[in-house]
Amino acid sequence: MDRKQETTAVKRAIIQAGFDQNNLRVKHGKGTAWGWLHVYADIHHKPDCTCVIHKDAPRETCAECKTLRNECYDLIEKVAIQASERSAYAAEHIVVSLDFFEN
């Protein structure tokens, strides 16, 4: 599978897993990171979120949002590995980056 086919397959699989296509980006690395696959996704906070945003400091993420982030990360990683059909070694070169929408 070439890079374009892999990117399309991974993005399609993640969308089918329930993620919004407008908040999802799948790219390959460049240069010496040519074989790396990068998945970027934006997710919404939990409805009962108690995260604290400080003016001059990093945000403090609540337990509910940390759990949501971990679940989303694990799901995206699993789906990306399956869709890309990479070997165990090459699967280590899949990078998942999640971020929360700010209210």
N, C-alpha and C positions, 0 to 999 in steps of 0.2 A: 504494500500500500504506500503510495507516495504521500508527500506532506499535505497536499491540498485535499486528497481523499481522506486522510487521517483527521485533519481539522474539521472537515464537514461531518464525518462520521461521529466524532466525539461531540461536537456541538449538537447535532441532531439527537444523539442519545441522552445528553443532559437535559435538553428541552423536553424530551419524552418522559424523563424522570420527574418533571414537574417544575422546572425552573423557567422563568420568563426570558424569552429570547432577546428582549430589549435590554436586559441587565446581565448579559452573558457575553464574554469575549473569549475566543480560543485562538491562540497564536503559536507559532514556532519561534524558537530562539534564532539568533543571528550570529554569524562568525563562529567562534569556538563553541558556542552553545547551540549550534545548528540542530542537533537532535533533541533538544529539550522542548517539551510541550507545555505551554503556559495557559492556565484556565483562570480567568478573572470573573467573579460573580459578585453582584450586589444583592444583599438580602435585607428584608425589613425586620425591625425589632419585634419582639414578642408583644402582644397587646398589653400584657401586664408588666411591661418593662419598667425597671427602676434605675436604669443607667444614669450616671451623673456626668454631665459635661462641664468641665472647668474652663474658665476663660484662658488661663495661661498654662494649663497642664494637660496631660493626656486624659482621655475619658476613662471613667471607671465603669467597666461593663458588669451588669448584674448577672447573677447565676443563671437565670432563665435564658438570657441572650448568649451566654457562654455555651450552654447546652445546645441551643439552636445552632450556633456556629459550628460546634464540633460535629453535630449530626449532618449538617449540610456538607461540611468538609469531607467526612467519611463517604457520604453518598456520591459526591462529585468524583472523588478519587477512584472509588470502586467502578463507577460507570465509565470513566475515562479510560481506565486500564482495560476493561472488557471491550469497549468500542474500538480502541486503538490496536487491539490484538498484539500488544507488546509482550516481550519476554519478561521474566521477573527482573532481570538486570535493567532492561530498558524502561521498565515501569518506574524505576527509581528516578527517572528523568522527567517526571510529570510534576509540575508545580501548580498548586492550587492556591489562589489568593482570594480571600473573601473580605468584603467590607460591608458595613451597615449603611443604609440610607440614614441621613440625619433628619430628624423631625423639624 
